[in-house]
Amino acid sequence: MTALSPTPLAQTAVQALLPTAIVGSLPKPAWLARPEVLWSPWELQGDALVEGKQDALRAAVQEQRRRGIDIISDGEQTRQHFVTTFIEHLDGVDFENRETVRIRDRYDASVPTVVGAVSRRAPVFVEDAAFLRQLTDRPIKWALPGPMTMIDTLSDRHYRSREKLAWEFATILNQEAKELEAAGVDIIQFDEPAFNVFFDEMKDWGVAALERAAEGLRAETVVHICYGYGIKANNDWKATLGAEWRQYEESFPLLQRSSIDTVSLESHHSHVPLDLIELIRGKRVMLGAIDVASETIETPEEVADTLRRALRFVDADLLIPSSNCGMAPLPRKVALEKMSALSAGARIVREELRGA
Ligand SMILES: [Zn+2]
C-alpha cells in the first residue's frame, strides 16, 4: 500500500490558506432541544420539528459565516447524536431491546441490540445535506460515524462478530456517503474516536473498514479521532492517560498509508505530543486549536500559537485549523465565541505566512 496524497484543495473545495472548520456539533437553540446535554430530546414535534431543524441549520450556517469559518458544517442541528441518529434509521437494530455495555472501555450505557441483518432502508441525511447545500456557496462538510465507533455503541446478537458488523456498516456508510456527495457535499468526515481505544482491532480490520466506507468517493475524506466531548466520563478517562497522550502513535502510521485524505485530531490543551503529526506527513491535517472541554474562550494568540507549533510538522497548505471535537455540550454563546477565536487565530498565522 502506498501513501496517497490528498488532492490539492485549490483544485477542489477550498481556496484559502488555512481554511477553518469546526469538527461537528454546535449547541442547538433552546427552543429546539434542551441545551448543554447530549442526546437531548426535541422540544418540537411533527412539521414544527422539521421546520425548527431547518431554522437551526440556517442559524448555524449564518453564525459560522459571520464568525469566519470557511468550511461549513451542519453543526449536527438535525440530529440528536452523532452515532445514534444514524443507527436509528437502519433496519436490523432493535431500539426497544436494550442491553448495558461498556462504551469505548470507559462508561456503561444502555444500548440497542442488533437482532437481524443491518441495512439502510432510505437515505438518512441526504435531504438535510441538500438543504445545507442551498444555504451556502462555501464548501460543506458532513460527518458520519465511523464503522468501528458504530459497533461500539451496540449490543450484537446477530453477527456475533465485531469485524463482520463493522464491515456491514462500512458498506451502508459508503452508500450514504456517495449520496451525500451527489447532493453536493464537498467533504465527508468519519468520526472514529474508537481508533484511540481499540488498537488491535483497528490494525486488524478497523482501518480497512474505514477505507471501505470511503471507497470510490470523489469528495475529500476526513477521519476524526479525538478524546471525546468534554463530559465527565471522558474527562475522568483522560485523567488516567498520563502526561503524554500517545494514542495517535497507533493509528497515524496506518492512516498515513490509507486512502483517507485528512486526519482530524485533538491538540489544544490536550497532552498529545505535537511531533506525532509527523507520522501523517503528506496528509491534510485538521488540527484542534479549540478546547471543547473548557468554557474559557481561547484568545486569538493562543490559537495562533497552537497552529504555529503544528506547522513544524505539517505543510501550511495542508493545515485546516479546527476545534478539538464537537461543541454540542457547551453553552451556545461560548461555542460561538470559540468559533470567532478560531478564525481570528488562523488569520494571524495566515498573515504571517503570507508575509514570510
Ligand atoms: Zn470528537
Residues whose N, C-alpha, C, O or C-beta is under 5 A from the ligand:
A	BS01	ZN	C226 G228 N324 C325 G326
